Amino acid sequence: MYELNAPIHATRMKAVATGYCQQLERWEDGPTGRRNTGLPLLDDATNAPITIHDVMLPTGRDGRLELHGVRVIGHEVPDLEPYTEVELEDLNARVRPARNGAKGIEVSFSATAIRPAVTGGVRPARKTGGDETAAA
C-alpha cells in the first residue's frame, strides 16, 4: 500500500469558496452503537477544532474547477461569501488507494488556514529559500 503527501503552492492556483463549511463532530461508541456527542472534533496535536470547507480547485481536465472538501484545523473559521476567491495556507494533497476496495485512488486536501484572497492589492511576498538569488 502506498500513500503520497504533497505540499501544493496554492498561491499559483485559483481556489474558489462555495460558502459552505461544516465543523466535524466527535462520535463515541456505546452499548447501543455509535452516537454523535454534539462536541467538536479536536485535532490531537493542536487541540483545535476541525472544519471542512467546500472549495473549488483547478484539478479537473484542462484546469477546470472541481469541488473538494478541504480539511482545515484551526480556531478561526472565517465567514466566506459564496463564489469568492480564497487563499489556502500550507495546502497539502494526500493521495492513496481507494478504501472502498474499488480500483483507483482517493485524493484529499488539508490546509492550516483559509481566508478571503487579497484582491486589488499587493499579495504578500513569496517566501524564498536560502539558495535563490535575486536577479539584477
RATA-V730005 format. One record per helix or strand of 2 or more residues. SS is the DSSP state (~ for helix, > for strand). FROM is the first residue (numbers start at 1). LEN is the number of residues. If there is no record, write none. Layout:
ss:from:len
SS:FROM:LEN
SS:FROM:LEN
This chain:
ss:from:len
>:3:5
~:10:3
>:15:9
>:25:6
>:33:8
>:49:9
~:61:3
>:66:8
>:84:6
>:92:6
>:105:7
>:113:4
